[in-house]
Amino acid sequence: MIAIVGGGLAGCLLACYLARRGEDVVLYERRADPRAAGAERGRSINLALSERGLDALRRVSLDNQVLAGALPMRGRMVHPVDGEPGLQPYSADGERAINSISRAALNNVLLDAADKTVRIEFGHRLSRLEPGSGQMWFDTPGGEVRAVADVVLGADGAGSAVRGQLLRAGATTESLDFLDYGYKELTIPARAGEFALDPGALHIWPRGRSMMIALPNPDRSFTATLFWPNSGTASFASLSSPAAVERYFAEHYPDVVPLIPGLVEDYQLNPVGLLGTVRCTSWHSGRAGLIGDAAHAIVPFYGQGANCAFEDVVVLDRCLSETGGDWTRALPLFEQSRRADTEAIARMALANFIEMRDKVASPVFRLGQRIEHTLERLLPGRYVSRYELVSFSTVPYAQVRRRVRGQHALLFSAGAAAVSGAAGAAVKLMRR
């Protein structure tokens, strides 16, 4: 029996893949069934589903079902403090899109799919795991429950209980690099039954040290997320009174104020979430292994968290095929195959935070983006931007970083040669 701990996005998709391989799978989830209980307030962070995630869903025929509840976004709509918003397309042709979907809606689709082929045990919080034997103990509403599995896979997110048990057993170490930033969600409701903003874009309000984004929902609302410092001036800590909240939004997000009638209430009631990167020295020990955020959580600024976790499932499935289903070989091979890529996207996600909050409103950034799109049209397949490689391909993340560095080096060399040639021509003209 294969035990998957964590009934979130990665755990449910992994259950579908393993069931397809003929494995006997039990999925353990600490929460009550979220399809009945609903999502936690202010904890959804809408997801931007792109090609890596869609590729993983497509392999088990879930892509169309998921996309039925998603909305395509073809670019960033940048909102300055003053002036009109401007659209920055994601692709050179302006047609490629990432897809906005609520975490809860996606989780429900995956739970329904997993429910058809595996056993799901809700209300089971892992309290102890023996990695060598596969023995597990769970706290449940009815008391402690013991179970044993041939393989235990931790797909239980950044705060993974399985990773905690591997730490307890001395089988791994971890580093948790938290930003001095948090996130808080707000809701922009529909206006007269219609979207209050363009639903075909990811909206962003870059403000230097902070920002807000908003993604559309099928009910014509938007889920907005503040990414602000946790401490200091203009931070979550400093804006506590209703008057301070109203004053700050009126100054920094003036076009948002009339769109959120319940702004102060949303702001005060919704929690502040943590943002950080999780790394650990080993993703497996004995009969236990980690996947997705449990092994390598990243910040959400490239929209790749769920996409990366889904791609993990594809890679693990491939490792199982390559090893003939031998888990003792497949788990080490999975880590070996995937570690460089997860480190690459962790670094790119951190870098993209700076781009989103500081640079997207800059005329220099917009010029650079136009030049990149021109090069993509002139050199199709030979020059591809980092964003397109990350979001619209399945090129391994580590290869993306290397390829982009190579492209930039060639452009720099070409530019230097052009300048040198022009200078040489000018000297010859002057000597005549």
Secondary structure as UniProt FT lines:
FT   STRAND          2..5
FT   HELIX           9..20
FT   TURN            21..22
FT   STRAND          25..28
FT   HELIX           34..37
FT   TURN            41..42
FT   STRAND          47..49
FT   HELIX           51..58
FT   TURN            59..61
FT   HELIX           63..67
FT   TURN            68..69
FT   STRAND          71..73
FT   STRAND          75..78
FT   STRAND          86..89
FT   TURN            92..93
FT   STRAND          98..101
FT   HELIX           103..115
FT   TURN            116..117
FT   STRAND          119..121
FT   STRAND          125..130
FT   TURN            131..134
FT   STRAND          135..140
FT   TURN            141..142
FT   STRAND          143..148
FT   STRAND          151..154
FT   TURN            158..159
FT   HELIX           161..168
FT   TURN            169..170
FT   STRAND          174..188
FT   TURN            192..193
FT   TURN            199..200
FT   STRAND          202..206
FT   STRAND          211..216
FT   TURN            218..219
FT   STRAND          222..229
FT   TURN            233..234
FT   TURN            236..238
FT   HELIX           242..252
FT   TURN            254..256
FT   HELIX           257..259
FT   TURN            261..262
FT   HELIX           263..269
FT   STRAND          273..280
FT   STRAND          284..285
FT   TURN            286..287
FT   STRAND          288..290
FT   HELIX           293..296
FT   TURN            301..302
FT   HELIX           305..322
FT   TURN            323..325
FT   HELIX           327..354
FT   HELIX           355..359
FT   TURN            360..361
FT   HELIX           363..378
FT   TURN            380..382
FT   HELIX           386..391
FT   HELIX           397..431
//
